Amino acid sequence: MTNEEKLEKDDTTHFGFSTIKEDEKQSMVRGVFDSVAEKYDIMNDVMSGGLHRAWKNDFIRDLRPSPGMHLLDVAGGTGDIAFRLLNAAEKRTSENGPAAKVTICDINHNMLKAGKARALDKGIFDPIDWVTGNAEMLPLPDRSVDAYTIAFGIRNVTHIDKALKEAYRVLKPGGRFMCLEFSKVELPLLKKIYDVYSFNFIPHFGEMITGDKDSYQYLVESIRKFPTQEKFKSMIDKAGFKRTTYRNLSGGIVAIHSGWKI
């Protein structure tokens, strides 16, 4: 391989099953979520058969939010994780105790707009800061948050290793990284059923509901390009995290990954 060929190869990444230039992925992913932002909850129901709600509740139970916690939720524009965390932390807060705080960072303005509207509907105001930013270059200072979460977002990042290093940077010592993401199904029969549903039904449901088949096709393909549970765990280790673990849900359709900054 010539140096020119090597550079050309190194300058590419995947967008679903397609190979594209690295500098094109961010805008292409933004286009996907611009398209689905207003019907993001419906998208999640279509992608998961409605199970995403149970998975997110399980995710928050694992996090065990506490009074006074400052959480950074990345790629969390619509507020699903933030609302759950605030609700769980409130149940553990004494009458005069410090309230939990959430900073939501999302690269997509339309997703943040949808999240703000949902927060207003729920009567949630002060505990959430809404920030437009890139997971690879977070607009937060070093050692500034107690926990970092990212749910169904890290597979859309161009350089996952950079996002993990940024997560480590912004966490305080003793802080926790948690990721909820579609993963690799371990049960052969379930994998066959899941693949049939994913490729033959999800894009068509997406077209019926939102008029956008291509975005759903990308989302299905992006899941298959994401690293295995063990591979992603090793990436989290490499970023500097300790006591890293993962736990499969629904036979490995999704996994919860965890690591600590120690």
C-alpha positions in Angstrom: 0.0 0.0 0.0 1.4 3.4 -1.0 1.4 6.3 1.5 -1.3 8.0 -0.6 -3.5 4.9 -0.4 -2.9 4.7 3.3 -3.8 8.3 3.9 -6.9 7.8 1.8 -7.9 4.8 3.8 -7.2 6.5 7.1 -9.4 9.4 6.1 -12.6 7.4 5.8 -15.2 6.1 8.2 -18.5 4.3 8.0 -22.0 5.8 7.7 -24.1 2.7 8.2 -22.7 0.3 5.6 -21.4 3.0 3.4 -17.8 4.3 3.4 -17.5 8.1 3.5 -14.9 10.7 4.3 -14.5 11.3 8.0 -15.2 15.0 7.7 -18.6 14.2 6.1 -20.0 12.0 8.9 -20.9 14.7 11.4 -23.1 16.6 8.9 -24.7 13.4 7.6 -25.6 12.2 11.1 -27.0 15.7 11.9 -29.2 15.4 8.8 -30.6 12.1 10.1 -31.5 13.6 13.5 -32.8 16.8 11.9 -35.2 14.5 10.1 -36.4 12.5 13.1 -36.2 15.0 15.9 -39.9 15.9 16.1 -40.8 12.2 16.2 -37.8 10.9 18.1 -39.9 9.0 20.7 -41.8 7.3 17.9 -38.4 6.5 16.3 -37.2 4.8 19.5 -40.4 2.8 19.8 -40.0 1.6 16.2 -36.3 0.8 16.7 -36.9 -1.1 20.0 -40.4 -2.3 19.8 -41.1 0.0 22.8 -38.5 -1.7 25.0 -36.3 1.5 25.1 -38.4 2.8 28.0 -37.6 -0.2 30.2 -33.9 -0.1 29.1 -33.6 3.5 30.1 -35.2 2.9 33.5 -32.8 0.0 34.1 -29.9 2.4 33.0 -30.9 5.0 35.6 -31.3 2.3 38.3 -27.7 1.2 37.6 -26.5 4.8 37.8 -28.2 5.3 41.2 -28.5 9.1 41.0 -28.0 11.0 44.3 -28.9 14.4 45.6 -26.6 17.1 44.5 -25.2 15.1 41.6 -24.2 17.0 38.4 -24.8 14.8 35.4 -23.6 15.4 31.9 -25.9 13.6 29.4 -24.3 13.6 25.9 -26.4 13.2 22.8 -29.4 13.5 25.1 -31.2 16.3 23.3 -34.8 15.2 23.9 -34.2 14.8 27.6 -35.2 11.2 28.1 -32.3 10.3 30.4 -32.2 13.7 32.1 -35.9 13.6 33.1 -35.5 10.1 34.5 -32.4 11.1 36.5 -34.0 14.2 38.0 -37.1 12.1 39.0 -35.0 9.4 40.6 -32.7 11.9 42.4 -35.7 13.9 43.7 -37.0 10.7 45.4 -33.8 10.5 47.4 -33.5 14.2 48.2 -34.4 15.4 51.7 -36.6 18.5 52.0 -33.6 20.9 52.4 -31.0 18.8 50.5 -29.3 19.9 47.3 -31.1 19.1 44.1 -29.5 17.2 41.2 -28.4 19.1 38.1 -28.2 18.0 34.5 -26.3 19.4 31.6 -27.5 18.1 28.3 -25.0 18.4 25.4 -26.2 17.6 21.9 -24.7 18.5 18.6 -28.1 18.8 17.0 -30.1 22.0 17.6 -33.4 20.4 16.6 -33.0 17.6 19.1 -32.4 20.2 21.9 -35.4 22.2 20.7 -37.6 19.1 21.0 -36.1 18.4 24.5 -36.8 22.0 25.7 -40.4 21.7 24.6 -40.8 18.4 26.4 -39.2 20.0 29.6 -41.7 22.8 29.5 -44.6 20.4 29.1 -43.3 18.6 32.2 -42.8 21.8 34.2 -39.0 21.3 34.4 -36.9 24.5 34.2 -33.9 25.3 36.4 -32.2 21.9 36.9 -31.3 21.5 33.2 -28.7 23.4 31.1 -29.1 22.8 27.4 -25.8 23.0 25.5 -25.0 22.6 21.8 -21.7 20.8 21.5 -19.7 17.9 20.0 -19.0 14.8 22.0 -15.4 14.9 20.7 -14.8 18.4 22.0 -17.1 19.0 25.0 -17.6 22.7 25.9 -17.1 21.9 29.6 -14.1 22.3 31.9 -11.9 19.5 33.3 -13.2 17.6 36.3 -16.6 19.3 36.3 -19.3 16.6 36.5 -20.0 13.6 38.7 -21.4 11.4 36.0 -21.4 11.2 32.2 -24.1 9.3 30.4 -24.7 8.7 26.7 -27.7 6.6 25.5 -28.0 5.5 21.9 -25.6 8.2 20.8 -22.0 7.0 20.8 -22.3 4.8 17.7 -23.0 8.0 15.7 -19.8 9.7 16.8 -17.1 9.8 14.2 -14.2 9.1 16.6 -15.4 7.1 19.5 -12.0 7.1 21.1 -12.0 10.9 21.2 -15.4 11.0 22.8 -14.3 8.5 25.5 -11.2 10.6 26.3 -13.4 13.7 26.6 -15.7 11.8 28.9 -12.7 11.0 31.1 -11.5 14.6 31.0 -14.7 16.2 32.2 -15.4 13.7 35.0 -14.4 14.5 38.5 -12.1 11.9 40.3 -14.5 9.2 41.4 -16.9 10.0 38.6 -18.7 7.4 36.6 -19.1 6.9 32.8 -22.2 5.0 31.7 -23.3 4.2 28.1 -26.5 2.5 26.9 -26.2 1.4 23.3 -27.5 -1.2 20.8 -25.0 -4.1 20.8 -24.4 -7.6 19.5 -27.1 -10.2 20.1 -25.7 -13.3 21.6 -28.6 -15.8 21.2 -28.6 -17.2 17.6 -32.3 -17.6 17.2 -33.0 -14.1 18.7 -30.3 -12.7 16.3 -32.1 -14.1 13.3 -35.5 -12.7 14.4 -33.9 -9.3 15.3 -32.1 -9.1 11.9 -35.3 -9.8 10.0 -37.2 -7.2 12.0 -34.4 -4.6 11.7 -33.8 -4.8 8.0 -37.2 -5.8 6.7 -39.5 -3.8 8.9 -37.8 -0.9 10.7 -37.0 1.2 7.5 -40.5 0.7 6.2 -42.1 1.6 9.5 -39.9 4.7 9.5 -41.1 5.6 6.0 -44.8 5.1 7.0 -44.5 7.2 10.2 -42.1 9.9 9.2 -41.8 9.7 5.5 -38.0 9.1 5.9 -36.9 5.5 5.1 -33.2 6.3 4.6 -32.6 7.7 8.1 -34.0 4.5 9.6 -32.0 2.4 7.2 -28.8 4.2 8.5 -29.8 3.7 12.1 -30.2 -0.1 11.6 -26.9 -0.3 9.7 -25.1 1.8 12.3 -26.0 -0.7 15.0 -24.2 -3.5 13.0 -21.1 -1.4 12.6 -20.8 -0.7 16.4 -18.1 -2.7 18.2 -18.9 -5.8 20.1 -19.4 -5.6 23.9 -15.9 -6.8 24.6 -14.3 -4.5 22.0 -16.1 -1.5 23.3 -15.2 -2.4 26.9 -11.5 -2.4 25.8 -11.9 1.0 24.3 -13.3 2.3 27.6 -10.3 0.8 29.4 -7.9 2.4 26.9 -9.5 5.8 27.6 -8.3 5.5 31.2 -11.4 4.1 33.0 -11.2 1.5 35.7 -13.6 -1.2 37.0 -15.2 -1.3 33.6 -18.1 -3.7 33.1 -21.0 -4.3 30.8 -24.4 -5.9 31.2 -26.5 -7.2 28.4 -30.2 -6.5 28.2 -32.7 -8.4 26.1 -30.2 -11.0 25.0 -27.6 -8.4 24.0 -29.9 -6.2 21.8 -28.5 -3.5 24.0 -25.8 -3.3 26.7 -25.1 -1.0 29.6 -21.4 -0.2 29.9 -19.9 1.4 33.0 -16.5 2.7 34.0 -15.0 4.8 36.8 -12.5 7.6 36.9 -10.2 6.5 39.7 
